[in-house]
Amino acid sequence: MIDSDNWSPWSADGKELIDVPPAGKIEDYSEFARETMARYPKVMAHLAGREAANDNCPPVTARGQIISQERLRYLLDYNPDSGVFTWRNPTSRRVKAGRIAGNIDSMGYVQMSLDNRDYRGHRLAWLYVHGYYPENEVDHVNMVRSDNRIENLREATREQNARNRIAYKSSTTGFKGVIRSRDKFSARITVNRKPIHLGQFDTAEEANAAYEAAANRYFGDFARAS
């Protein structure tokens, strides 16, 4: 039989003996649970303390919904100068506050799971700072996918994001938009899904210069020649 006067929800090694859902309300327990818990005043006090401690906790994100800025800022801290997220209020007992959140996925992006949904770090950084989840893509200016400093991020359409890429490894010239044509080098650029021929040149460098000038004219800040 449990001694209700000396009962503690903590074991000798500091581990919690009962598992109370953080968002749960005492009133929501079944009649049997309420009657049972009422026998042990310290249990009830512990539950009330857990509930009071979570009064300022934003609700868990509903299934199918995007996490809110409020909920995100409650769970995580974000350093805009380093681009790193750390746990502020961990959702797992195995994670301590201050620990770096997320990991690098197979594509090179920072990824993390919040409220049973996977997110990429650059999109969360945008939400954390600007207050809204981006409808379009978020481009890494320096093309380093794990560099989530806020100054390295910008909203972009899929087409704009695709422009900020270097030449493919399969390129025989090493320059974006430049192909070898017999003893000449041809430069071309695609704008609004339409290819534009920029001319033929004696060297790959000359063709690349033509492509770079066209990219700056058509693509502005998203232009990248090679």
Steps between C-alpha positions, in 0.01 A plus 500: 500500500625848411561746782316806366672733747850402394432415138716669236458492122878470473717195554831505684694556176286796405290326237129568494285206606180611331451619145255788483432648154628861514189635324262286707246639743421331829130535423546295183595181682245227537284478812701203619828690457370804686377293791827309517719810478290679761631253759850641461520878556860526386416335172227757446736783592756367254242488222381851578857623487561338164179656369584845635849481356348449156246782513718702262573208272345544153285201400653213308465548126196319364550222249534637148574855619822702484661589831438859612773753570385508863531124540833495315646770724379314806672178396819637345747786511649621172822695452467706178875560488594132504180353361495238776190383687525381860237347724332740740221272626580147383206270428704193595648420839808368325582848365633779720432870452780665303571198284528566124180402324477311173741306282632510144294292256622319189448816291717713727213691664442541873188304590308457824171360625260717702156387615525185288576685176832532317631843407811635333699749703511781245121516480471504880761776518286709267191439714692572823624841377229621262193353665360306205573168335623559143258400225778474242851365534777643716830535319846480659689792348843334534356159395608337828184315597586473869584870537178636648619843605208732433714723274572197284131426440257655254159409367501374143280335243609157380636658182699762692640234730608293200694797361722514807696189405843430362569310179408133505783253552419357156590831333784451252606864516474564873280802438127533546313562174805432285536201266766407247391518137773353279786749527283772659319551829129582509329692780130478573268581785147392587252769603139416586568150364605636163862453382680810370810459282770749601750429221810300418843585633860395452555415866293359784589805709352737242183292484480500877532879508204525262298265718591692817390832347169348390444334840553830678258670263225239526546356848635787711599391851438135417751494215791255528722443201704202620 
